[in-house]
Amino acid sequence: MTTDGRPARHVSRTALSRTALTATGAAAVLALLSACGSGSGTADAQPSGSAPAASSSSSSSSSSSAASGAGSTAIPTEDVVSAIQADPALRAELPKEIQSRGSVILGTSRVVGTSGLPHGGQDTSGKTVGLDIDLRDAIGKVLGVTWDVRYGTFPTVIPGVQNGKYDVGQDNFGATKAREQVIDFATYLNDGQSFLGAKDIKTDAVTGLTDLCGYTVATSPGSTFQQILTDGAAKCAAAGKSPYKVQYFNDIAPIILGLSNGKVDIYFGPTLSLKYEALHVPNTKYLGQISTTPVGFVTAKKSPIAKALSDAVNKLIASGDYAKIFAKWGVTGTGVTTSVVNPPTTF
């Protein structure tokens, strides 16, 4: 998330009427945005928010909690990583260079504040915590290596992996046919494509892209969400409806502001993320999910690191440590039963 929260250029707002943000809602949104401060770590690019986080709560409970601004903000502190033991056989799968230096260079987006949880955020001491962090730390323990974390932005991490800047990329990347042509995936969870709406828009559910017709939709550039919206752009005209308008943001802050001030009707993003936001951002409602996608670490094409990562995930699944991590962050049911390299993709 950028520290100033400045929104990108907006297209015109829809003709839908919008109620004013309540004092309680405004305070909650300001609190959310104020959490987006600078983080710690080695930065090799301007910091940008990572994919925001989520809860596994149901759609109905998300909507009711969002309306009142309710939801727990406590950060779980259970140690589910330190007892994990290294597996010499899996370490041997890594390239000799990585074995020698004992660290893996990881490219990711900077996580700041708490709005990115459970995927990633900061505790009160400024330490980076979250589901994704616990998962990679557990994998590091299995492989007997540490992570040399370097920060980029969502659109720059994959190119950084391709050109050798990073050994591995992690940023809630969904596997797609196009991506698998240029990089390899080692899967570690399943996420979906969902919608978060401003409370007062007329629709209460989105089951397909034609339900978006006539609305202004915000999403991340260079993402699977952009691809889905672009591929489906003609569906509204085919259905005799007005087209949807799309705005692109690298960070969640301007999207949340847009939902509250009438410049955005619907946010299209990761399921885990949007369910979490519905619980914590007043005057929003979870509108549903249209598809699911395997998510994984990304590596250079044909790099042996991908198999090592996948095998480490499967080791954690077999030992039960994987399930403990997902239980800690309240997202049981979103893990994979088996990690694979380059999973089958639907788009």
HELIX and SHEET records of a PDB file:
HELIX    1   1 ALA A   23  SER A   34  1                                  12    
HELIX    2   2 SER A   59  SER A   68  1                                  10    
HELIX    3   3 PRO A   88  ARG A   91  1                                   4    
HELIX    4   4 LYS A   96  ARG A  101  1                                   6    
HELIX    5   5 LEU A  131  LEU A  143  1                                  13    
HELIX    6   6 PHE A  154  GLN A  162  1                                   9    
HELIX    7   7 LYS A  177  GLU A  180  1                                   4    
HELIX    8   8 LEU A  209  LEU A  212  5                                   4    
HELIX    9   9 THR A  224  ASP A  231  1                                   8    
HELIX   10  10 LYS A  235  ALA A  238  1                                   4    
HELIX   11  11 ILE A  252  ASN A  261  1                                  10    
HELIX   12  12 THR A  271  HIS A  280  1                                  10    
HELIX   13  13 PRO A  304  SER A  319  1                                  16    
HELIX   14  14 ASP A  321  LYS A  328  1                                   8    
SHEET    1   A 9 THR A  42  ALA A  43  0                                        
SHEET    2   A 9 THR A 146  GLY A 152  1                                        
SHEET    3   A 9 SER A 103  SER A 109  1                                        
SHEET    4   A 9 VAL A 168  GLY A 169  1                                        
SHEET    5   A 9 THR A 284  ALA A 300 -1                                        
SHEET    6   A 9 ILE A 183  ALA A 198 -1                                        
SHEET    7   A 9 ILE A 266  PRO A 270 -1                                        
SHEET    8   A 9 THR A 216  THR A 219  1                                        
SHEET    9   A 9 LYS A 245  TYR A 248  1                                        
SHEET    1   B 2 GLY A 121  GLN A 122  0                                        
SHEET    2   B 2 THR A 128  VAL A 129 -1                                        
END                                                                             
